[in-house]
């Protein structure tokens, strides 16, 4: 057990170092949310917008177009950044990880280390994007907004890991992440769109839905968000499990 | 000195890629203290064979028996771009539970032997192809394994390092360790106890 803990510690430290030295990943984390927030801030006004949330039923809510858009774009950027960071951790080092398994690591040790780093990265991304938000919009229940951001970061982090484990090349994986984030977090989860959508059931099963509800409900209502938190955690667990199973299969080496 | 019991044994290895039969019933014995060379044309299946021997690729038929302490240097260096050689040694030391002081001593000796001292703190992404190849080999040697499986280990080495590499193999051969080395080019036959050619999926001892 102590040996395993030592290996996980060594691996997590080096995985984190690798991630922090990846200029594209860190640059995206710092630049993307800031640019998105600024663009939305400059292109939206203060008029009141009516919208509906699946978590609050048929109630029609109203909020400033800018506040709603800032929150929405925060979710979209957090989803994209977290998925990309997690993807980077799994895809490129995959073959070298397999060499480490040949040398004596258990696949689980490498997997735990990566998951640990994804968790910490998700927390950092959520914290950073939440910290930027008050520059443009101060939601009343900011902890709930942070919780939603963190859950979005974890859901898309798990999804990024799963895509990294399945994809064979950078390009196909990145393209898939871009398209999914764009259609889910960047379009269908927009609450203005949701109320009039023809197929709300489909929107509700997409990965960005429940974390988005946690943030939106916390920001614009007094309602509790426990069911949405639980549903989000279910997605987190499912994506981490899929990522783990595929990663294991990928790095496994028959040692005898 | 050659003993009766092979340290690595392969029997009836078969593997096809589509219609192409890459390995067609290969038998191989490696004894302690032996250095075997496997040559062959580009694309004849040398890398496939060594990957099967290492367990990195499963054959469709046949068995391989090798010790736990087997070192493997792949043809294309498998390294982490954003980590330094020193950090790679930390990774590999943890895999083998090598304590810190021993890790430092071994890393230092390998850096000196393969002539890439001074690069230990640089990131792999900034290293030349030759230096990456040296690190790739050093990592295979790092745990001091009983069997070494080396795939084109000296591609990109300068002549002095090439000579030192053979000096090092001589040293470890004298301690009873065994080596299988795959290359498309062998300069000196005298370096090997046995030399094979891989052709049409079968191994033929070179005359």
Interface residues (C-beta under 8 A of the other chain):
Chain A: X3 X6 X7 X10 X11 X14 X17 X18 X21 X22 X92 X93 X95 X96 X98 X99 X100 X102 X103 X104 X105 X253 X254 X255 X256
Chain B: X54 X55 X56 X58 X65 X66 X68 X72 X74 X78 X79 X80 X81 X82 X83 X87 X90 X91 X92 X94 X95 X96 X97 X123 X139 X143
